[in-house]
């Protein structure tokens, strides 16, 4: 491959794929060096002249300390084909390389193939980093996704040209999810891996419920009603604590909506999950009393040292206070951050 031909190809690909020419040339140098190493069983370095496009190949040895019991990063022990002691390196620093020119192989056909491979890899890396960067900023958002397939209980979804996954542990229990279903999910985590960007979503985290209420209740998005916390038993029941910045507003009524329309919209999105709207209070004991709804609390004893409260209820309120399988008391505890113990006063 002639220098002019090489540069024209690199420039065209650079413009098309929005990758710098220098990145392409550096990757090509690395790839050609690897090809030379494999072919000759030596360590090699390749440089492409940025003016002429000429390939220059060097055999190289890494300089190591004299007498060092050397083992390379890949487990390779001292090898005279790959390493040289500092005393023989004519002043070249340890961990640097002694290089000597060698005959450059005919890289024409190989270079063309490697350029294509390099470009494919660079495009994948660039796309991955763009996706990771974009979606890292969006962690915490609730978005609409389309289910592409379900495998071993995990839902693989299309997020609008980008793939994501909702693990079986992040799907609402007993929720039926099929190919082509459209549903909302919370962007939980974004990772970069050699296989590409990995975006993990959830439908079970409390933050999803919070985001849904922000979408349904204008007073929340406008900042006049504030969500103070949420706790969920996904698909079954949840509690949301709210307060109004304007005392004239009814935060619970605003979240429930006319004829329950707003809370019902959230419930429908969460596969029928029942949502209790709780009035937040700066007094921890009163907040816990509110969080115990629908049960009525007769008395409460606060132990700040143990961060716990003993809650007394009438006999006919005990089942409500505890809830099925302890659901009500567990959600109230998670919502308030206090360890709660329920007892009957009867």
KEKE-3310 file (N, C-alpha, C; in steps of 0.2 Angstrom, whole numbers, plus 5000, padded with zeros to 4 digits):
npx = (5004:5004:5010:5002:4990:4987:4985:4974:4964:4963:4960:4947:4940:4941:4934:4921:4918:4920:4932:4948:4962:4974:4972:4968:4980:4989:4983:4984:4998:5001:4994:5001:5013:5010:5007:5020:5027:5021:5024:5038:5042:5047:5050:5043:5042:5032:5033:5024:5027:5022:5022:5026:5020:5027:5032:5041:5051:5055:5066:5064:5070:5065:5072:5079:5082:5099:5103:5090:5077:5067:5050:5038:5023:5014:5018:5029:5046:5063:5070:5081:5078:5068:5071:5083:5098:5101:5115:5119:5113:5117:5115:5101:5086:5079:5064:5062:5065:5077:5080:5082:5084:5075:5072:5058:5042:5032:5018:5007:4994:4991:4991:4980:4969:4971:4968:4955:4950:4955:4947:4934:4935:4938:4927:4917:4922:4922:4908:4903:4909:4902:4889:4890:4894:4883:4872:4876:4874:4861:4857:4845:4834:4817:4812:4804:4803:4806:4802:4814:4817:4815:4824:4828:4821:4826:4824:4827:4830:4825:4830:4828:4836:4847:4853:4847:4846:4834:4835:4829:4827:4825:4813:4795:4788:4779:4775:4770:4780:4782:4789:4790:4782:4778:4785:4789:4804:4817:4833:4846:4860:4875:4888:4904:4911:4922:4913:4904:4893:4885:4869:4859:4843:4828:4813:4808:4814:4812:4815:4809:4795:4795:4799:4789:4778:4782:4781:4767:4761:4760:4762:4773:4784:4784:4789:4782:4776:4785:4793:4797:4802:4802:4795:4795:4786:4788:4775:4765:4763:4766:4773:4773:4780:4776:4777:4770:4776:4769:4758:4744:4741:4735:4745:4743:4730:4733:4742:4735:4724:4711:4697:4705:4714:4728:4736:4731:4736:4750:4750:4745:4755:4764:4761:4748:4752:4748:4747:4751:4749:4758:4758:4772:4781:4790:4793:4798:4791:4777:4778:4780:4768:4759:4764:4761:4748:4735:4732:4727:4736:4738:4747:4764:4781:4797:4814:4828:4841:4842:4837:4823:4806:4792:4776:4759:4744:4726:4717:4709:4716:4728:4731:4730:4740:4752:4751:4749:4760:4768:4770:4765:4771:4785:4786:4783:4794:4805:4802:4802:4814:4816:4817:4804:4792:4777:4764:4750:4737:4727)
npy = (4994:5011:5026:5037:5032:5025:5036:5042:5033:5032:5045:5046:5036:5042:5054:5048:5040:5048:5048:5052:5054:5052:5043:5032:5029:5027:5015:5007:5006:4999:4987:4982:4980:4969:4959:4958:4953:4940:4934:4933:4929:4938:4954:4969:4985:4997:5011:5023:5035:5051:5060:5054:5042:5030:5014:5010:4998:4991:4980:4976:4977:4975:4985:4979:4978:4975:4959:4956:4946:4943:4944:4946:4956:4948:4936:4931:4925:4931:4933:4932:4935:4945:4953:4964:4967:4981:4985:4982:4990:5002:5014:5016:5019:5009:4999:5005:5004:4996:4998:4993:4995:4985:4975:4980:4972:4967:4976:4979:4971:4966:4977:4984:4975:4975:4989:4990:4981:4988:5000:4995:4991:5003:5011:5004:5005:5019:5021:5014:5022:5034:5030:5025:5037:5046:5039:5037:5050:5050:5041:5037:5041:5038:5028:5024:5008:4995:4978:4966:4953:4939:4930:4917:4923:4936:4952:4958:4974:4987:5003:5013:5012:5008:4995:4987:4980:4971:4963:4947:4949:4962:4964:4966:4955:4941:4948:4948:4948:4950:4948:4962:4970:4986:4996:5005:5009:5010:5019:5011:5008:5010:5002:5000:4989:4976:4970:4980:4994:4992:4993:4994:4991:4994:4989:4988:4996:5008:5021:5021:5022:5034:5043:5041:5047:5060:5062:5061:5070:5087:5096:5091:5091:5104:5109:5112:5103:5091:5075:5065:5052:5034:5018:5000:4985:4977:4976:4973:4982:4999:5013:5031:5045:5062:5080:5097:5112:5124:5127:5128:5119:5102:5089:5075:5073:5079:5070:5059:5063:5068:5058:5048:5047:5050:5042:5030:5029:5027:5016:5007:5006:5000:4987:4985:4988:4993:5009:5018:5035:5045:5057:5067:5071:5082:5078:5063:5053:5057:5055:5042:5037:5042:5034:5021:5020:5010:5008:5013:5021:5019:5023:5028:5024:5031:5026:5033:5030:5017:5018:5015:5012:5008:5003:5005:4997:4995:4980:4977:4983:4977:4967:4975:4984:4976:4970:4959:4946:4954:4965:4979:4984:4982:4990:5003:5004:5004:5016:5026:5024:5019:5007:4997:4991:4982:4981:4975:4983:4978)
npz = (5000:4995:5002:4999:4996:5008:5017:5011:5013:5027:5030:5024:5031:5043:5042:5039:5050:5061:5069:5075:5064:5069:5079:5072:5064:5075:5080:5070:5069:5081:5078:5067:5072:5081:5072:5066:5077:5079:5067:5067:5080:5089:5098:5092:5085:5076:5065:5057:5045:5046:5036:5024:5024:5025:5030:5045:5053:5068:5078:5095:5112:5129:5142:5157:5175:5181:5185:5190:5195:5184:5179:5166:5164:5158:5163:5157:5158:5159:5143:5131:5118:5120:5130:5138:5148:5159:5159:5147:5138:5133:5140:5139:5148:5162:5159:5147:5129:5119:5103:5086:5068:5057:5043:5034:5032:5019:5019:5012:5008:5020:5028:5023:5027:5041:5044:5041:5051:5062:5061:5063:5076:5082:5080:5087:5100:5101:5099:5110:5121:5119:5121:5134:5141:5138:5144:5157:5162:5163:5172:5184:5178:5172:5158:5143:5136:5124:5124:5118:5119:5130:5141:5151:5161:5161:5154:5139:5132:5120:5119:5111:5100:5107:5117:5132:5149:5159:5173:5180:5193:5194:5188:5191:5203:5197:5186:5169:5155:5139:5122:5112:5121:5128:5140:5156:5163:5175:5174:5181:5182:5173:5163:5156:5145:5137:5128:5125:5129:5144:5150:5164:5169:5180:5187:5200:5210:5223:5219:5206:5207:5214:5203:5194:5200:5200:5186:5185:5193:5193:5203:5210:5200:5198:5210:5222:5229:5239:5238:5250:5253:5249:5249:5245:5241:5229:5216:5225:5236:5242:5250:5250:5255:5257:5257:5258:5252:5252:5264:5262:5252:5249:5250:5249:5243:5231:5226:5225:5216:5205:5208:5210:5200:5197:5206:5203:5190:5192:5199:5190:5181:5188:5188:5195:5209:5225:5232:5246:5251:5261:5274:5277:5292:5302:5315:5321:5328:5325:5311:5310:5315:5305:5295:5298:5293:5285:5299:5315:5328:5345:5355:5357:5360:5360:5357:5356:5357:5353:5340:5338:5339:5350:5346:5350:5348:5346:5349:5337:5328:5326:5316:5304:5307:5307:5295:5280:5281:5288:5280:5281:5292:5289:5278:5283:5292:5283:5276:5286:5292:5305:5317:5320:5332:5335:5346:5355:5364:5371)
capx = (5000:5007:5008:4996:4984:4985:4982:4967:4959:4963:4956:4940:4937:4941:4928:4915:4916:4921:4937:4954:4966:4980:4970:4968:4987:4992:4981:4987:5005:5001:4992:5006:5018:5008:5008:5027:5029:5018:5027:5045:5043:5051:5046:5044:5039:5031:5031:5022:5029:5016:5022:5026:5016:5032:5032:5048:5050:5061:5066:5065:5071:5064:5078:5077:5088:5104:5102:5083:5073:5062:5044:5034:5016:5010:5021:5035:5052:5068:5071:5086:5074:5063:5074:5091:5100:5103:5122:5121:5108:5120:5112:5094:5083:5075:5057:5062:5066:5082:5077:5086:5080:5075:5069:5051:5039:5027:5012:5001:4988:4990:4989:4973:4965:4971:4965:4948:4949:4956:4942:4928:4936:4938:4920:4914:4925:4919:4901:4902:4910:4897:4883:4891:4894:4876:4867:4878:4871:4853:4855:4840:4828:4812:4811:4800:4807:4802:4805:4816:4817:4815:4829:4830:4818:4829:4821:4832:4825:4827:4829:4828:4842:4852:4851:4848:4843:4831:4836:4823:4827:4822:4806:4790:4786:4772:4773:4771:4783:4783:4792:4787:4779:4781:4784:4793:4809:4822:4840:4849:4867:4878:4895:4908:4914:4924:4907:4900:4890:4880:4864:4854:4837:4824:4806:4807:4817:4808:4816:4805:4789:4796:4800:4782:4774:4785:4778:4760:4759:4763:4764:4779:4789:4785:4793:4778:4776:4791:4793:4802:4805:4797:4797:4791:4785:4786:4769:4760:4761:4771:4772:4776:4780:4776:4775:4769:4780:4764:4753:4737:4740:4734:4749:4740:4725:4736:4746:4729:4721:4703:4694:4711:4717:4735:4739:4730:4741:4756:4748:4744:4762:4768:4757:4743:4754:4744:4752:4749:4752:4759:4760:4778:4781:4797:4793:4799:4785:4771:4779:4779:4761:4757:4767:4757:4741:4729:4731:4727:4741:4735:4752:4771:4787:4803:4820:4833:4848:4842:4833:4818:4799:4787:4770:4754:4737:4720:4717:4706:4720:4734:4732:4731:4747:4757:4750:4750:4767:4772:4771:4764:4776:4791:4786:4783:4800:4809:4800:4804:4821:4816:4815:4797:4789:4770:4761:4742:4736:4721)
capy = (5000:5017:5031:5042:5027:5024:5042:5044:5028:5034:5051:5044:5033:5047:5058:5045:5037:5053:5046:5055:5051:5050:5037:5026:5028:5023:5008:5003:5004:4993:4980:4979:4977:4963:4955:4956:4949:4934:4931:4932:4927:4943:4960:4973:4992:4999:5018:5026:5042:5055:5064:5050:5035:5025:5010:5009:4993:4990:4975:4980:4973:4979:4985:4977:4979:4970:4953:4956:4940:4946:4941:4951:4956:4942:4929:4929:4926:4934:4930:4936:4938:4950:4958:4966:4970:4988:4986:4981:4994:5009:5020:5017:5018:5003:4999:5008:4999:4996:4997:4993:4994:4979:4975:4981:4967:4970:4976:4981:4968:4965:4984:4985:4971:4978:4995:4988:4979:4994:5005:4992:4991:5010:5013:5000:5009:5026:5021:5012:5027:5039:5028:5026:5044:5049:5036:5038:5056:5048:5036:5040:5043:5033:5029:5019:5003:4989:4971:4963:4946:4937:4924:4915:4927:4942:4955:4962:4979:4992:5009:5018:5011:5006:4989:4987:4973:4971:4956:4945:4952:4969:4964:4965:4948:4939:4952:4944:4952:4947:4951:4968:4974:4992:4997:5010:5006:5015:5017:5010:5007:5010:5000:4999:4982:4975:4969:4986:4997:4988:4997:4990:4995:4991:4991:4987:5001:5014:5027:5021:5024:5042:5046:5040:5052:5066:5063:5061:5075:5093:5100:5089:5093:5112:5110:5115:5097:5087:5068:5064:5045:5029:5011:4996:4978:4977:4973:4972:4988:5003:5019:5037:5051:5069:5086:5103:5118:5129:5124:5128:5113:5096:5085:5069:5074:5081:5064:5054:5066:5068:5051:5043:5046:5050:5037:5024:5029:5025:5009:5003:5006:4995:4980:4985:4989:4998:5014:5023:5041:5047:5064:5067:5075:5083:5074:5056:5049:5058:5052:5034:5036:5042:5029:5015:5019:5012:5006:5018:5020:5022:5026:5026:5025:5032:5025:5036:5026:5011:5020:5011:5014:5003:5005:5001:4998:4991:4973:4976:4986:4974:4964:4981:4987:4972:4968:4952:4944:4959:4970:4986:4986:4983:4996:5009:5005:5006:5023:5031:5023:5017:5000:4997:4985:4983:4977:4976:4986:4975)
capz = (5000:4995:5007:4998:4996:5015:5020:5008:5016:5034:5030:5022:5036:5049:5041:5039:5057:5066:5073:5073:5059:5073:5083:5067:5063:5081:5081:5064:5071:5086:5075:5062:5077:5083:5066:5065:5082:5078:5061:5068:5087:5092:5100:5087:5085:5069:5065:5050:5044:5045:5030:5018:5024:5025:5036:5048:5058:5073:5083:5101:5118:5135:5147:5164:5180:5181:5190:5192:5194:5180:5176:5163:5166:5155:5165:5153:5161:5155:5137:5127:5112:5121:5135:5138:5155:5158:5158:5140:5135:5131:5144:5139:5155:5163:5157:5140:5124:5114:5096:5080:5062:5054:5036:5034:5028:5014:5023:5008:5009:5027:5031:5021:5031:5048:5044:5042:5058:5067:5061:5066:5083:5085:5079:5092:5106:5101:5100:5117:5125:5118:5124:5141:5143:5137:5148:5164:5164:5163:5178:5188:5174:5170:5151:5139:5133:5121:5125:5112:5120:5137:5141:5158:5166:5160:5149:5135:5129:5116:5123:5106:5096:5112:5121:5139:5152:5166:5176:5183:5200:5194:5186:5196:5203:5194:5180:5163:5151:5132:5116:5109:5126:5130:5148:5158:5168:5179:5173:5187:5181:5166:5163:5150:5145:5130:5124:5123:5134:5147:5153:5168:5171:5185:5189:5207:5215:5225:5215:5200:5210:5215:5197:5191:5203:5197:5180:5185:5198:5191:5208:5212:5196:5199:5217:5227:5234:5239:5240:5256:5253:5247:5251:5240:5241:5222:5213:5230:5240:5243:5253:5248:5260:5254:5261:5254:5254:5254:5269:5259:5248:5251:5246:5248:5238:5225:5223:5223:5210:5204:5207:5211:5193:5197:5210:5199:5184:5194:5201:5183:5178:5193:5188:5200:5215:5229:5234:5251:5251:5268:5275:5280:5297:5305:5321:5319:5331:5321:5304:5310:5316:5299:5290:5300:5290:5288:5306:5320:5333:5351:5359:5354:5364:5356:5360:5351:5357:5348:5334:5338:5342:5351:5344:5353:5344:5349:5346:5331:5323:5326:5309:5300:5308:5305:5287:5278:5281:5290:5275:5283:5297:5286:5273:5287:5295:5278:5274:5291:5294:5312:5319:5323:5336:5336:5352:5357:5371:5373)
cpx = (5004:5005:5002:4989:4982:4982:4975:4962:4958:4959:4948:4936:4936:4935:4921:4913:4918:4926:4944:4958:4972:4978:4970:4975:4990:4990:4983:4994:5005:4999:4997:5012:5017:5009:5015:5029:5027:5022:5034:5047:5048:5047:5048:5040:5038:5029:5029:5023:5023:5016:5022:5022:5021:5032:5040:5047:5056:5060:5067:5066:5069:5070:5075:5083:5093:5103:5095:5080:5067:5056:5040:5027:5012:5013:5027:5042:5057:5070:5076:5083:5070:5066:5081:5092:5102:5110:5124:5116:5110:5116:5104:5091:5079:5068:5057:5064:5073:5080:5083:5082:5080:5071:5061:5047:5034:5020:5006:4995:4986:4987:4982:4968:4965:4968:4958:4946:4950:4950:4935:4929:4935:4931:4916:4916:4922:4911:4899:4903:4905:4891:4884:4891:4887:4871:4869:4875:4863:4851:4850:4833:4823:4811:4806:4804:4803:4806:4807:4815:4817:4819:4830:4827:4821:4826:4826:4828:4829:4825:4829:4834:4848:4849:4852:4845:4840:4831:4830:4822:4824:4816:4801:4788:4779:4770:4774:4774:4785:4787:4787:4782:4782:4780:4790:4798:4814:4829:4844:4857:4870:4886:4898:4912:4917:4919:4903:4897:4885:4875:4859:4849:4833:4817:4804:4810:4812:4809:4811:4798:4789:4796:4793:4778:4776:4782:4771:4757:4763:4766:4771:4785:4789:4788:4788:4776:4782:4790:4799:4805:4799:4800:4792:4791:4783:4780:4764:4758:4767:4769:4776:4775:4781:4775:4774:4773:4775:4758:4746:4736:4739:4739:4747:4735:4728:4739:4740:4726:4714:4701:4700:4715:4725:4738:4737:4734:4747:4755:4748:4751:4766:4764:4752:4745:4750:4749:4748:4752:4752:4761:4767:4778:4788:4798:4793:4793:4779:4772:4778:4772:4757:4758:4763:4750:4741:4727:4731:4731:4738:4741:4759:4776:4793:4809:4825:4839:4848:4839:4827:4812:4795:4780:4764:4747:4732:4720:4714:4710:4727:4736:4733:4738:4752:4757:4751:4757:4771:4774:4770:4769:4783:4791:4787:4790:4805:4808:4803:4811:4822:4814:4809:4795:4782:4768:4753:4742:4730:4722)
cpy = (5006:5022:5035:5038:5026:5030:5044:5039:5030:5040:5050:5041:5038:5051:5055:5043:5042:5051:5049:5051:5048:5044:5031:5024:5024:5016:5004:5001:4998:4987:4977:4976:4970:4957:4953:4952:4941:4930:4929:4930:4932:4949:4965:4980:4994:5007:5019:5033:5046:5059:5060:5044:5029:5021:5009:5004:4992:4984:4979:4975:4978:4979:4984:4978:4973:4965:4952:4949:4942:4942:4946:4951:4950:4935:4927:4930:4929:4930:4934:4939:4944:4955:4959:4969:4977:4989:4985:4985:5001:5015:5021:5015:5011:5004:5002:5003:5001:4994:4997:4991:4987:4979:4975:4976:4971:4970:4978:4978:4967:4972:4985:4982:4974:4984:4994:4986:4984:4998:5002:4992:4998:5013:5010:5004:5016:5026:5019:5018:5033:5037:5028:5033:5047:5046:5036:5045:5055:5043:5040:5042:5037:5034:5023:5015:4998:4983:4968:4955:4945:4930:4923:4920:4935:4945:4960:4967:4984:4999:5015:5018:5009:5000:4990:4981:4975:4964:4954:4947:4959:4970:4963:4958:4946:4943:4948:4949:4948:4951:4957:4972:4980:4994:5002:5006:5012:5014:5017:5010:5007:5007:5000:4993:4981:4973:4974:4989:4993:4993:4993:4994:4991:4993:4990:4992:5006:5020:5027:5024:5032:5045:5046:5046:5059:5067:5064:5067:5082:5097:5098:5091:5101:5113:5112:5109:5093:5080:5067:5057:5040:5022:5006:4989:4977:4973:4972:4979:4992:5009:5025:5042:5058:5074:5092:5109:5124:5125:5124:5122:5107:5091:5078:5069:5075:5075:5059:5056:5065:5061:5046:5042:5046:5044:5030:5023:5026:5017:5004:5001:5001:4989:4980:4986:4995:5003:5018:5029:5044:5054:5064:5072:5076:5079:5067:5052:5050:5055:5045:5033:5037:5037:5022:5014:5013:5010:5012:5017:5023:5025:5024:5028:5025:5030:5027:5032:5020:5012:5016:5014:5008:5006:5001:5002:4993:4984:4973:4980:4982:4971:4969:4983:4983:4971:4961:4951:4949:4965:4977:4988:4987:4989:5003:5010:5007:5014:5028:5030:5021:5010:5000:4991:4986:4978:4979:4979:4983:4970)
cpz = (5000:5000:5006:4998:5004:5018:5017:5011:5023:5034:5029:5028:5042:5048:5042:5046:5063:5071:5070:5069:5064:5077:5078:5066:5069:5081:5076:5066:5076:5083:5070:5067:5079:5078:5065:5071:5081:5072:5063:5075:5090:5095:5095:5088:5078:5070:5058:5050:5042:5039:5024:5018:5024:5031:5038:5053:5062:5077:5090:5107:5124:5140:5154:5169:5180:5186:5192:5190:5190:5178:5173:5166:5164:5158:5162:5157:5157:5149:5133:5120:5113:5126:5135:5145:5154:5157:5150:5135:5133:5134:5143:5146:5155:5162:5150:5136:5120:5108:5091:5074:5060:5047:5037:5030:5024:5017:5019:5010:5016:5030:5029:5026:5038:5049:5045:5049:5063:5067:5064:5074:5086:5085:5085:5099:5106:5102:5108:5122:5125:5122:5132:5144:5143:5143:5156:5166:5165:5168:5182:5184:5173:5162:5149:5135:5129:5122:5119:5113:5128:5137:5149:5163:5165:5154:5145:5131:5124:5119:5117:5102:5101:5116:5128:5142:5158:5168:5179:5190:5200:5190:5192:5197:5200:5188:5174:5158:5144:5127:5114:5114:5127:5137:5150:5163:5170:5177:5179:5187:5174:5167:5156:5150:5138:5125:5122:5130:5137:5151:5157:5170:5177:5185:5196:5212:5217:5221:5208:5202:5211:5208:5193:5194:5201:5190:5180:5189:5196:5197:5211:5207:5196:5206:5222:5232:5233:5241:5245:5256:5250:5249:5247:5242:5234:5219:5218:5233:5241:5247:5251:5253:5256:5259:5256:5256:5255:5258:5267:5255:5252:5247:5245:5243:5231:5221:5221:5217:5210:5203:5207:5205:5193:5200:5206:5193:5186:5196:5195:5180:5182:5194:5194:5208:5219:5232:5240:5251:5258:5269:5280:5286:5300:5312:5320:5322:5327:5314:5305:5311:5309:5294:5292:5297:5286:5295:5310:5326:5339:5355:5356:5359:5360:5360:5355:5351:5353:5342:5333:5341:5344:5350:5347:5349:5348:5345:5339:5325:5322:5319:5304:5301:5306:5297:5286:5277:5283:5286:5277:5287:5294:5281:5277:5290:5290:5276:5279:5293:5302:5312:5323:5326:5337:5342:5353:5364:5374:5379)
residu = (UNK:UNK:UNK:UNK:UNK:UNK:UNK:UNK:UNK:UNK:UNK:UNK:UNK:UNK:UNK:UNK:UNK:UNK:UNK:UNK:UNK:UNK:UNK:UNK:UNK:UNK:UNK:UNK:UNK:UNK:UNK:UNK:UNK:UNK:UNK:UNK:UNK:UNK:UNK:UNK:UNK:UNK:UNK:UNK:UNK:UNK:UNK:UNK:UNK:UNK:UNK:UNK:UNK:UNK:UNK:UNK:UNK:UNK:UNK:UNK:UNK:UNK:UNK:UNK:UNK:UNK:UNK:UNK:UNK:UNK:UNK:UNK:UNK:UNK:UNK:UNK:UNK:UNK:UNK:UNK:UNK:UNK:UNK:UNK:UNK:UNK:UNK:UNK:UNK:UNK:UNK:UNK:UNK:UNK:UNK:UNK:UNK:UNK:UNK:UNK:UNK:UNK:UNK:UNK:UNK:UNK:UNK:UNK:UNK:UNK:UNK:UNK:UNK:UNK:UNK:UNK:UNK:UNK:UNK:UNK:UNK:UNK:UNK:UNK:UNK:UNK:UNK:UNK:UNK:UNK:UNK:UNK:UNK:UNK:UNK:UNK:UNK:UNK:UNK:UNK:UNK:UNK:UNK:UNK:UNK:UNK:UNK:UNK:UNK:UNK:UNK:UNK:UNK:UNK:UNK:UNK:UNK:UNK:UNK:UNK:UNK:UNK:UNK:UNK:UNK:UNK:UNK:UNK:UNK:UNK:UNK:UNK:UNK:UNK:UNK:UNK:UNK:UNK:UNK:UNK:UNK:UNK:UNK:UNK:UNK:UNK:UNK:UNK:UNK:UNK:UNK:UNK:UNK:UNK:UNK:UNK:UNK:UNK:UNK:UNK:UNK:UNK:UNK:UNK:UNK:UNK:UNK:UNK:UNK:UNK:UNK:UNK:UNK:UNK:UNK:UNK:UNK:UNK:UNK:UNK:UNK:UNK:UNK:UNK:UNK:UNK:UNK:UNK:UNK:UNK:UNK:UNK:UNK:UNK:UNK:UNK:UNK:UNK:UNK:UNK:UNK:UNK:UNK:UNK:UNK:UNK:UNK:UNK:UNK:UNK:UNK:UNK:UNK:UNK:UNK:UNK:UNK:UNK:UNK:UNK:UNK:UNK:UNK:UNK:UNK:UNK:UNK:UNK:UNK:UNK:UNK:UNK:UNK:UNK:UNK:UNK:UNK:UNK:UNK:UNK:UNK:UNK:UNK:UNK:UNK:UNK:UNK:UNK:UNK:UNK:UNK:UNK:UNK:UNK:UNK:UNK:UNK:UNK:UNK:UNK:UNK:UNK:UNK:UNK:UNK:UNK:UNK:UNK:UNK:UNK:UNK:UNK:UNK:UNK:UNK:UNK:UNK:UNK:UNK:UNK:UNK:UNK:UNK:UNK:UNK:UNK:UNK:UNK:UNK:UNK:UNK:UNK:UNK:UNK:UNK:UNK:UNK:UNK:UNK:UNK:UNK:UNK:UNK:UNK:UNK:UNK)
# end
